[in-house]
Amino acid sequence: MPTRSAIVAALSLCATPAMAQDRASDSEIIVTAQRREERADDVPIAATVLEAARLDDQDVRSLDRLGANVPNLYLTRNFGTTSGALVFLRGVGEGDSIFTNDPPVGIYVDDVLLPRATGSLLDLIDIERIEVLRGPQGTLYGRNTSGGAIKVVTKRPTTDGVNGMTDLTIGSYRRVDARGTVNLPLSDQAALRLSGISRNQRGWGRNLTDGAVVNGQDVQGGRASLFWTPADRLTLLATADLTRERSTPRFPQQFLPDAARPGRFTNVFRERDGRIDRFRSADTMPLNKTDSGGASLRADYALGSATTLTSITGWRSLRSRIGFDQTANPPGSGTAVILLQDQRQHSVSQEINLAGSALDGRIDWLAGGYYFHEHNDQLTAISFATPAGTAARYRTDDFFAAPSRGSGTGGTWSLYRPALDTDSWSAFASATGKIGKARLTLGARWTDERKRYDVQFLTAPDTVLVLPDGRRAERTIRQSWRDLSPRVAVDYRLGEVLAYASVAKGFRSGSFDGRARNIDFVMNRQSAIAPERVWTYEVGAKGNAAGGRVRWDVDYFVSDYTDIAFSAARAGTPPEIFRQNVGDARIQGLEADASARPLPWLEVGGWIATLSDRFTRLKTSPGCTAFVADERDLDLRFTPAFRYQLRAAVTRGGWRLGGDVTGASPYNIALCNEPQHRVTNAEQANAQLAYATGPWTMMLAATNLTDRRFNTGSVGAIGYPVAPREVTVTLRRAF
């Protein structure tokens, strides 16, 4: 028989916007945040759940739109890349996408981790729901979720008939997207589900150096899922996915110099020919070729009426070749610094867990083990020269053509190949006991993680540089870490209100300075970066009223964040990227989220979130005294004191008009809080107008409605402005 979640998934394909809104507001929301099906209102975790209907209604097609819908989540495209996710949750995150730094906020697709930031900015197609769990989740989820977890749940194949959908989108800057999904029953016990996407856009910027249109999109992808119940107690779910991206790398824009302080910059973008999206860059051959994919197999076997054995096997692979501008200098105007990277990655993971209940359902428990192996290597070069014409951009198909080293062995900017092998073993357990209206949850996770970091400096393909003393310019560093992360939570139900309190520890294993190019430092002084740890103390409450037409949740948390690892830029020409453990900090905040349907045709909602952060200890000086007198006063990255979202929708007679507004108080992007990296205008509005009749839906949507062009990421004297206002029209048919 189809599962309850499968039935819900199938129904969501054929729902009109009005039907979807009724279901989301008036019925129970089922989640698996604790690795078992529960009502969202019964989960004592700060969580935001976005169901398929809401994603469709708000025209949310990619993970980079997720941050506007989740308190204290900052999620956007990483600097210069198009497929990399930059994620900070409650002030905990990672700003550098290089593979030597593990993301502390785990992104999972059907309980399989996407281990790298590159390639993890997913297109959302055929999604059942997304659960964002704030705070450490180590006792239940695979690996390194010290900041939280983003759990993407795709729709499972069902045996109840052929169904699916297809849509076509056209929009600003010659955008043409096509998507489709189909569910195919194969027998009474098996079904196949196929989905595909093609996303194309010419681009919203122009490089005035050669006239090329930039910031374009070129993505194709697909996913196949096979669901099979070969026996009454056994279910199998096999999935495979592949994404091919050839988009233009994001182009940076320079900041205007500060006339009052020579050598400093303002946070105002330069406007070439009077427009922020006009660039005069020597980067006339941008490179961005990313192929990613994976496969997984999930097996669930019912050992009895109350116990299930689950195996989740995952495999992921990535090949990414990128080359993008780090200075945005016109030809003949200063040095052009172009970063070239050729990354190869593959990983395998295996989780086995046993879940069940005891004492007539008074105890729910879970125990399991997790293994993860990953290999990464990356050929890296820096093109460092002063080109004089439009053809001066160095070849991006041959990294050894980049002028990365002159004669001799001196200098920081040299062609090199870092590599990292990781083996991680974990054991975890969690149990929840019911005592009247109260429940007590105890959990723990033991981790043993081992890494091997190798680096070679090269002069030609597969030729290692020989130093004057006869040594080969290569080094291996091995390091291992162990950690025990507990979680204790208590909750109490009073009518429709659930109150809870919890203490949890998160762990992110150590890292290496994969950006280090100084040969003397790498050969003689480089060592591993210590692990980060986060202790989070939290109280909260959630509930609903008026038959589910009003939902709310509120929480307050305090996080002690120790041995914070930062990748930052030291001043210089060009700036040198370095990584170190800076120290410890305390982050605390209030989060409140609510939605209501005061009238059958009106839905309103929104959230507010605060963050207060301060360094409690500085382990080393980050070198920021030029910008702050006391470095303990530095503001952590992506920690605005206040953020909010307001949203509303009206649904009448097949029509739906909706929109949302998101804003934030000023916040900093860089460690040293330089003026150019302070964002003071991060407000955005989006709107949608849809009409549904029978199986057809047409939607007119606009993002960044007011065309607010704030900074989404920056380094040195350049930043990446948010995309301009875009308008799309989508025609969708369900069948």
C-alpha positions in Angstrom: 0.0 0.0 0.0 1.3 3.5 -0.6 2.6 5.3 2.4 0.9 8.4 3.8 3.7 10.6 2.6 3.5 9.2 -0.9 -0.2 9.8 -1.1 0.3 13.4 0.0 3.1 13.8 -2.6 0.9 12.5 -5.3 -2.0 14.8 -4.4 0.2 17.8 -4.3 1.0 17.4 -8.0 -2.6 17.9 -9.1 -3.6 20.6 -6.6 -4.5 24.1 -7.7 -2.9 27.0 -5.7 -6.2 27.4 -3.8 -6.3 23.7 -2.9 -2.7 23.8 -1.8 -3.2 26.7 0.5 -6.2 25.0 2.1 -4.2 21.9 2.7 -1.2 23.7 4.1 -3.2 25.8 6.5 -5.9 23.5 7.7 -4.3 20.1 8.0 -1.4 18.6 9.9 2.1 19.1 8.6 4.0 15.8 8.8 7.8 15.9 9.1 10.7 13.5 9.8 13.0 15.9 11.6 13.6 13.3 14.3 13.9 10.4 11.8 10.3 9.3 12.4 7.0 10.7 11.1 5.5 13.2 13.5 3.3 16.3 13.4 5.5 19.4 13.1 3.7 20.8 16.2 5.0 17.8 18.2 8.7 18.2 17.4 10.7 20.0 20.2 13.2 21.5 17.7 13.3 25.0 16.2 12.4 24.1 12.7 10.8 25.6 9.6 8.9 23.4 7.2 8.2 24.5 3.6 5.8 22.2 1.9 5.6 21.7 -1.9 2.5 23.9 -2.1 4.2 26.9 -0.5 7.3 26.5 -2.6 5.1 26.5 -5.8 2.9 29.4 -4.6 6.0 31.6 -3.9 7.8 30.4 -7.1 10.7 29.2 -5.0 12.8 27.2 -7.6 16.2 27.1 -6.0 17.8 26.9 -2.6 19.0 30.4 -2.8 15.4 31.6 -2.2 15.2 29.6 1.0 16.9 32.2 3.3 14.0 34.6 2.9 11.6 32.1 4.4 13.6 30.9 7.5 14.5 32.9 10.6 18.2 33.5 10.9 19.2 31.6 7.8 21.4 33.4 5.2 21.7 31.3 2.0 22.9 32.6 -1.3 25.3 31.8 -4.1 28.9 31.7 -3.0 31.4 34.3 -4.2 32.1 34.0 -7.9 30.4 30.6 -8.3 26.9 29.7 -9.6 26.4 26.3 -8.0 28.1 26.9 -4.6 25.9 27.5 -1.6 27.0 30.1 1.0 25.1 29.2 4.2 25.0 30.7 7.7 22.5 29.7 10.2 22.3 31.5 13.6 25.7 33.0 12.8 27.4 29.6 12.3 28.6 29.0 8.7 31.5 28.8 6.3 32.3 31.6 3.8 34.9 29.8 1.7 33.8 27.0 -0.6 37.2 25.3 -0.8 37.0 21.5 0.0 39.3 21.7 2.9 36.6 23.4 4.9 33.5 21.3 5.8 30.2 23.1 5.8 28.8 23.3 9.4 25.2 23.5 8.1 24.5 20.1 6.4 22.4 19.9 3.2 20.7 16.5 2.9 18.7 15.1 0.0 16.6 12.2 1.1 19.0 11.8 4.1 22.1 11.7 2.0 24.6 14.5 2.7 25.9 16.8 0.0 29.4 17.2 1.4 30.7 20.2 -0.6 29.4 23.7 -0.9 30.1 23.6 -4.7 27.3 21.8 -6.4 24.9 22.0 -3.5 22.8 25.0 -4.6 20.0 22.8 -5.8 17.2 23.4 -8.3 14.0 22.5 -6.5 11.9 20.2 -8.7 9.5 17.5 -7.6 10.1 18.3 -3.9 7.7 17.1 -1.2 9.0 19.5 1.5 12.1 21.1 3.0 12.8 21.0 6.7 15.3 23.5 8.1 16.5 22.5 11.6 18.2 25.2 13.5 21.0 24.4 16.0 23.2 21.2 16.4 21.6 18.0 15.0 24.4 15.5 15.5 22.5 12.9 17.4 20.2 12.2 14.5 22.0 13.3 11.3 25.0 12.1 9.5 28.0 14.4 9.7 29.1 17.9 10.8 25.8 19.6 11.4 27.0 21.9 14.2 25.0 24.8 12.8 21.9 23.0 11.7 20.5 20.9 8.9 18.6 21.6 5.7 16.7 18.4 4.8 15.3 18.2 1.3 12.7 15.5 0.8 11.8 14.6 -2.7 8.5 13.0 -3.8 8.5 9.3 -3.9 7.1 7.2 -6.7 3.7 5.8 -6.1 1.7 2.9 -7.6 -1.7 4.7 -7.7 -1.6 5.8 -11.3 0.3 7.8 -13.9 0.6 11.5 -13.0 3.0 14.4 -13.2 3.4 17.9 -14.4 5.2 20.0 -17.0 5.9 23.7 -17.1 7.5 26.3 -19.3 8.9 29.6 -18.0 10.0 32.7 -20.0 11.3 35.8 -18.4 13.7 38.7 -18.2 17.1 38.7 -19.9 15.9 36.0 -22.3 15.2 33.4 -19.7 13.7 30.1 -20.9 13.2 27.3 -18.4 11.5 23.9 -18.9 10.7 21.4 -16.2 8.8 18.1 -16.1 8.1 15.1 -13.9 6.2 11.9 -14.4 5.2 9.1 -12.1 4.9 5.6 -13.7 3.5 2.6 -11.9 5.4 -0.5 -13.0 3.3 -3.1 -11.0 1.4 -3.3 -7.7 4.7 -3.3 -5.9 6.9 -0.9 -7.9 6.9 2.6 -9.5 9.3 4.8 -11.3 9.5 8.6 -11.1 11.4 10.8 -13.5 12.1 14.5 -13.4 14.1 16.9 -15.5 15.0 20.6 -15.8 16.6 22.9 -18.3 17.4 26.4 -17.1 18.7 29.0 -19.5 19.2 32.8 -19.4 21.4 35.0 -21.5 22.5 37.1 -18.5 21.8 40.3 -16.8 25.2 42.0 -17.1 27.7 43.1 -19.8 31.5 43.2 -19.8 32.2 46.4 -21.6 35.8 45.2 -22.3 34.6 42.8 -25.0 30.9 43.4 -25.1 30.0 39.9 -23.8 26.8 39.3 -21.9 27.6 37.8 -18.5 25.9 36.3 -15.4 24.0 34.0 -17.7 22.6 30.6 -16.8 22.9 27.2 -18.6 21.8 24.3 -16.5 20.4 20.9 -17.3 19.6 18.2 -14.8 17.5 15.1 -14.1 16.6 12.6 -11.4 15.2 9.1 -11.4 13.6 7.3 -8.4 12.5 3.7 -8.2 10.3 2.5 -5.4 9.8 -1.2 -4.8 8.2 -3.4 -2.1 9.5 -6.9 -2.9 8.1 -8.2 0.4 5.6 -7.1 2.9 8.2 -6.0 5.4 10.8 -4.6 2.9 10.7 -1.4 0.9 13.5 -0.2 -1.4 14.1 3.3 -2.8 16.8 3.8 -5.4 17.6 7.3 -6.8 20.1 8.8 -9.2 20.6 12.3 -10.3 22.9 14.3 -12.6 23.4 18.0 -13.1 25.4 19.7 -15.9 26.1 23.5 -15.5 27.8 25.8 -18.0 26.7 29.1 -16.6 28.8 32.3 -16.7 30.7 32.8 -13.4 29.2 35.6 -11.4 31.0 38.9 -12.2 32.2 41.1 -9.4 31.9 44.9 -9.3 34.4 47.2 -7.6 33.6 49.4 -4.6 34.1 53.1 -4.8 37.2 54.5 -3.0 36.7 56.5 0.1 37.7 60.0 -0.8 38.1 61.0 2.9 40.4 58.1 3.7 42.9 57.2 1.0 43.4 53.4 0.6 39.9 52.7 2.0 36.7 51.8 0.2 33.0 52.6 0.7 30.2 50.0 0.4 28.9 51.7 -2.7 29.3 49.8 -5.9 31.0 51.5 -8.9 28.7 52.2 -11.8 30.3 51.7 -15.2 28.5 53.8 -17.8 26.0 54.7 -15.1 24.9 51.1 -14.4 25.9 48.7 -11.6 25.7 45.7 -13.9 28.2 47.0 -16.4 31.7 45.7 -15.9 35.1 46.7 -17.4 36.9 43.5 -16.6 40.0 41.9 -18.2 38.2 38.6 -17.6 37.1 37.9 -21.2 37.2 34.1 -21.0 35.3 33.2 -17.9 35.2 29.5 -17.1 32.5 27.6 -15.2 32.0 23.9 -16.0 30.5 21.9 -13.2 29.2 18.3 -13.4 27.7 16.8 -10.3 25.6 13.7 -9.5 25.0 10.8 -7.3 23.1 7.7 -6.4 21.5 6.3 -3.3 19.8 3.2 -2.0 17.5 3.2 1.0 16.2 -0.1 2.4 13.6 -0.2 5.2 12.9 -3.6 6.8 10.2 -4.0 9.5 11.5 -6.4 12.1 8.2 -6.2 14.0 5.3 -4.0 14.6 7.4 -1.4 16.4 11.0 -1.8 15.1 12.5 -0.9 11.7 16.0 -1.5 10.4 17.1 1.1 7.8 20.1 1.2 5.5 21.0 4.4 3.6 23.9 4.1 1.1 25.0 7.2 -0.8 27.5 8.1 -3.5 28.3 11.6 -4.7 30.7 12.9 -7.4 31.7 16.3 -8.6 34.0 17.8 -11.3 34.2 21.6 -11.3 36.4 23.8 -13.5 36.1 27.5 -12.7 38.0 30.7 -13.5 36.8 34.1 -12.4 38.0 37.6 -11.8 39.1 38.6 -8.3 39.9 42.3 -9.0 37.5 43.5 -11.7 40.2 45.8 -13.1 39.9 46.9 -16.7 42.7 46.1 -19.1 45.7 48.3 -18.6 44.4 49.5 -15.2 46.2 47.7 -12.4 46.8 44.0 -11.9 44.2 41.4 -12.9 44.0 38.4 -10.6 42.1 35.5 -12.0 41.5 32.4 -9.9 41.6 29.1 -11.8 40.4 25.8 -10.1 39.9 22.3 -11.4 38.3 20.2 -8.6 37.5 16.5 -8.5 35.5 15.0 -5.7 33.8 11.7 -4.8 32.4 10.4 -1.6 30.6 7.4 -0.3 28.5 7.1 2.9 26.7 4.3 4.7 24.3 4.7 7.5 22.5 1.9 9.3 20.0 2.6 12.0 17.5 0.8 14.1 14.4 2.6 15.3 11.4 1.6 17.3 9.3 2.0 20.4 8.9 0.2 23.7 6.7 0.0 26.8 3.5 0.4 24.8 4.8 3.4 22.9 6.0 5.3 25.9 9.6 5.2 24.6 10.7 6.0 21.1 14.3 5.2 20.3 16.9 5.3 17.5 20.4 3.9 17.4 22.8 3.6 14.5 26.2 4.0 12.9 27.5 6.2 10.1 30.6 5.9 7.8 31.8 8.6 5.4 34.7 8.6 3.0 35.6 11.4 0.7 38.5 12.3 -1.7 39.1 15.8 -3.1 41.9 17.2 -5.2 42.2 20.5 -7.0 44.6 22.0 -9.4 44.8 25.7 -8.7 46.5 28.6 -10.5 46.5 32.3 -10.2 46.7 34.5 -13.3 48.6 37.5 -12.0 49.5 40.1 -14.7 48.6 43.5 -16.2 46.8 42.8 -19.5 46.7 45.6 -22.0 43.9 44.5 -24.4 40.7 42.6 -24.8 42.7 39.4 -25.8 44.9 39.5 -22.8 42.9 37.0 -20.8 44.9 33.9 -20.2 43.7 30.5 -21.5 41.3 28.9 -19.1 41.6 25.5 -20.7 45.2 25.1 -19.8 46.0 26.1 -16.2 49.8 25.9 -16.9 49.4 28.8 -19.3 48.6 31.1 -16.4 51.6 33.3 -15.4 51.6 31.9 -11.8 55.3 31.9 -11.2 58.3 33.8 -12.6 61.8 32.5 -12.5 62.9 31.0 -9.2 60.9 29.6 -6.3 59.9 32.8 -4.4 56.5 34.3 -4.1 53.1 33.4 -2.7 51.2 32.9 -6.0 52.2 29.6 -7.4 50.5 26.7 -9.2 49.7 24.0 -6.8 47.5 20.9 -6.2 46.0 20.4 -2.7 44.2 17.1 -1.9 42.3 15.8 1.0 41.1 12.3 2.0 38.6 12.0 4.9 37.4 9.0 6.8 34.7 9.5 9.4 33.0 7.0 11.7 30.1 7.8 14.0 27.8 6.1 16.4 24.6 7.8 17.6 21.6 7.1 19.8 18.6 8.9 20.9 15.6 8.0 23.1 12.4 9.9 24.1 10.4 8.8 27.1 6.9 9.9 27.9 5.8 10.8 31.4 2.2 12.1 31.4 2.2 15.2 29.3 6.0 15.6 29.5 8.7 13.9 27.4 12.5 13.6 28.1 14.9 13.1 25.2 18.5 11.9 25.7 20.9 11.6 22.8 24.6 11.4 22.0 26.9 11.0 19.0 30.5 9.7 19.0 32.7 10.8 16.1 36.1 9.6 15.0 37.4 11.5 12.0 40.7 11.2 10.2 42.1 13.4 7.5 45.1 13.4 5.2 46.1 16.6 3.5 48.5 16.5 0.6 49.9 19.5 -1.3 52.3 19.8 -4.3 53.7 22.8 -6.0 54.1 22.2 -9.7 56.0 23.6 -12.6 54.4 21.5 -15.3 51.7 18.8 -15.4 52.7 16.0 -12.9 56.0 17.7 -12.4 56.7 18.8 -8.8 58.9 21.8 -8.1 62.4 21.0 -6.7 63.6 23.5 -4.1 67.2 24.8 -3.9 68.0 22.4 -1.1 67.0 19.5 -3.3 63.7 18.7 -1.6 60.5 18.3 -3.6 58.0 21.0 -2.9 55.3 18.7 -1.5 54.0 17.8 2.0 51.6 15.5 3.7 49.8 16.3 7.0 47.7 13.7 8.9 45.4 14.6 11.7 42.5 12.9 13.6 39.9 14.2 16.0 37.4 12.5 18.3 34.3 14.0 19.8 31.3 13.2 22.0 28.2 15.4 21.3 25.2 15.0 23.6 21.7 16.4 23.5 19.2 16.7 26.3 15.7 18.0 25.7 12.5 18.1 27.7 9.1 19.2 26.4 5.6 19.5 27.9 2.2 19.7 26.1 -0.5 21.9 27.4 -3.5 21.6 25.0 -2.3 22.8 21.6 0.9 24.3 22.9 4.2 22.4 23.1 6.9 24.0 25.3 10.4 22.7 25.3 14.0 23.3 26.5 17.2 21.7 25.2 20.9 21.6 25.4 22.9 20.3 22.5 26.5 20.2 21.3 27.7 20.5 17.7 31.0 19.5 16.3 32.8 20.4 13.0 36.1 18.6 12.5 39.4 20.4 11.9 40.4 21.8 8.6 43.5 22.8 6.6 44.5 26.1 4.9 43.9 24.9 1.4 44.4 28.5 0.1 48.0 28.6 1.4 50.4 29.2 -1.5 53.5 30.4 0.3 56.0 27.6 -0.2 58.0 28.4 3.0 54.8 28.4 5.1 53.4 25.2 3.6 56.7 23.3 3.9 57.8 24.4 7.3 55.0 25.9 9.4 51.5 24.8 8.2 49.5 22.7 10.6 45.9 21.6 11.0 43.1 24.1 12.0 41.5 23.0 15.3 37.8 21.8 15.3 34.9 24.1 16.0 32.4 23.2 18.7 29.0 24.8 19.5 27.0 24.4 22.7 23.4 25.6 22.2 21.0 26.2 25.0 17.4 26.8 23.9 13.8 27.3 25.1 10.8 27.5 22.9 7.1 26.9 22.4 4.9 26.2 19.4 1.3 25.6 18.8 -1.8 26.2 16.7 -5.3 27.5 17.2 -8.6 27.8 15.4 -8.4 24.3 13.9 -5.0 24.9 12.5 -5.8 28.2 10.8 -3.3 29.9 13.1 0.2 28.4 13.6 3.1 29.9 15.6 6.4 29.1 17.2 8.9 31.1 19.1 12.3 30.2 20.6 15.3 31.9 22.4 18.8 30.4 22.1 22.3 31.0 23.4 25.2 29.4 21.6 28.8 29.2 22.9 30.9 29.0 19.7 34.5 27.9 20.3 37.7 27.8 18.2 36.0 29.6 15.3 37.8 29.0 12.0 37.9 31.9 9.6 39.1 32.3 6.1 39.9 35.9 5.5 42.0 38.2 3.3 45.1 40.0 4.4 45.9 43.3 2.8 48.3 43.3 -0.1 48.5 43.2 -3.9 46.8 40.9 -4.4 45.2 40.1 -1.0 46.4 36.9 0.5 43.7 34.4 1.7 44.6 32.8 5.1 42.8 30.6 7.6 43.1 30.4 11.4 41.2 29.7 14.6 40.3 33.2 15.8 38.7 32.5 19.1 35.4 32.0 20.9 32.1 33.9 20.7 28.7 33.9 22.2 25.7 34.2 19.9 22.1 34.6 21.2 18.8 35.4 19.6 15.0 35.3 19.5 13.1 33.7 16.6 9.3 34.0 16.1 7.3 32.6 13.2 3.6 32.7 12.6 1.0 32.2 9.9 -2.8 32.7 10.0 -5.9 32.4 7.8 -8.3 35.0 9.3 -10.6 34.6 6.3 -11.1 31.6 4.0 -9.5 33.6 1.2 -6.8 35.4 3.1 -3.5 34.1 4.4 -0.9 36.2 6.3 2.4 35.3 7.9 5.9 36.2 8.6 8.8 36.0 11.1 11.2 38.1 13.0 14.7 37.1 14.2 17.4 38.7 16.3 21.1 38.0 16.7 23.5 39.4 19.3 27.1 38.3 19.1 30.4 39.1 20.8 33.8 37.6 21.0 34.5 36.1 24.5 38.1 35.2 23.7 40.6 36.0 21.0 43.0 33.2 20.4 45.0 35.0 17.8 44.8 38.5 16.3 43.0 38.4 13.0 44.8 41.6 12.0 41.9 44.0 12.1 43.2 46.8 14.3 43.1 49.2 11.4 39.3 48.9 11.4 38.5 48.4 15.1 40.4 49.6 18.1 39.6 46.4 20.1 39.3 43.3 18.0 36.9 41.7 20.6 34.3 44.2 19.3 34.3 42.7 15.8 30.9 41.7 14.6 30.7 38.1 13.3 29.8 37.6 9.7 26.2 37.5 8.5 24.7 38.3 12.0 22.3 41.2 11.6 20.8 42.4 14.8 17.3 42.1 13.3 15.7 40.3 10.3 12.1 39.9 9.3 9.8 38.6 6.6 6.2 39.6 6.0 4.0 37.7 3.5 0.4 37.6 2.5 -1.8 36.0 -0.1 -5.4 36.3 -1.4 -7.1 33.4 -3.1 -10.4 33.9 -4.8 -12.1 32.0 -7.7 -9.0 30.3 -9.0 -6.9 33.5 -8.7 -4.0 33.9 -6.2 -2.2 37.1 -5.5 0.7 36.8 -3.1 3.9 38.5 -2.1 6.6 38.8 0.6 9.0 41.4 1.9 12.3 40.5 3.6 14.7 42.9 5.3 17.6 43.1 7.7 19.5 45.6 9.8 23.1 46.3 8.8 25.5 43.3 9.0 29.1 42.5 8.0 30.3 40.0 5.4 34.0 40.0 6.2 35.9 39.2 9.4 37.6 42.6 9.8 34.3 44.5 9.4 35.9 46.7 6.7 33.4 49.5 5.5 33.0 48.0 2.0 31.9 44.7 3.4 29.1 46.2 5.5 25.6 45.6 4.0 23.1 48.3 4.9 20.3 47.9 2.4 19.4 44.2 2.3 15.7 44.5 1.6 13.8 42.6 -1.1 10.2 42.2 -2.2 8.7 39.4 -4.4 5.2 39.0 -5.8 3.2 36.4 -7.7 -0.1 36.4 -9.5 -1.5 33.0 -10.5 -4.7 31.6 -12.1 -5.6 27.9 -12.0 -8.3 26.2 -13.9 -8.5 22.4 -14.1 -5.1 21.0 -14.7 -3.7 24.3 -16.0 -1.9 27.1 -13.9 -0.5 30.3 -15.2 1.8 32.5 -13.0 3.2 35.9 -13.4 6.1 36.4 -10.8 8.6 39.0 -10.0 11.7 38.8 -7.8 13.5 41.8 -6.3 10.5 43.9 -7.2 12.0 47.2 -6.1 15.3 46.4 -7.9 17.4 46.8 -4.7 21.0 46.0 -5.6 22.8 45.2 -2.3 26.0 43.2 -1.8 25.7 39.4 -1.4 29.4 38.6 -0.9 32.7 40.4 -1.2 36.4 40.1 -0.8 39.0 42.8 -0.9 37.8 45.7 -3.0 35.1 43.8 -5.0 31.7 42.5 -4.3 28.8 40.6 -6.0 25.6 42.6 -6.3 22.3 40.8 -6.0 20.5 40.1 -9.3 18.2 42.8 -10.6 14.5 42.7 -10.8 13.3 39.8 -12.9 9.8 39.0 -14.2 8.7 35.6 -15.4 5.6 34.0 -16.8 5.0 30.3 -16.2 2.5 27.9 -17.8 2.1 24.6 -15.9 0.0 21.6 -16.6 -0.7 18.8 -14.2 -1.8 15.4 -15.3 
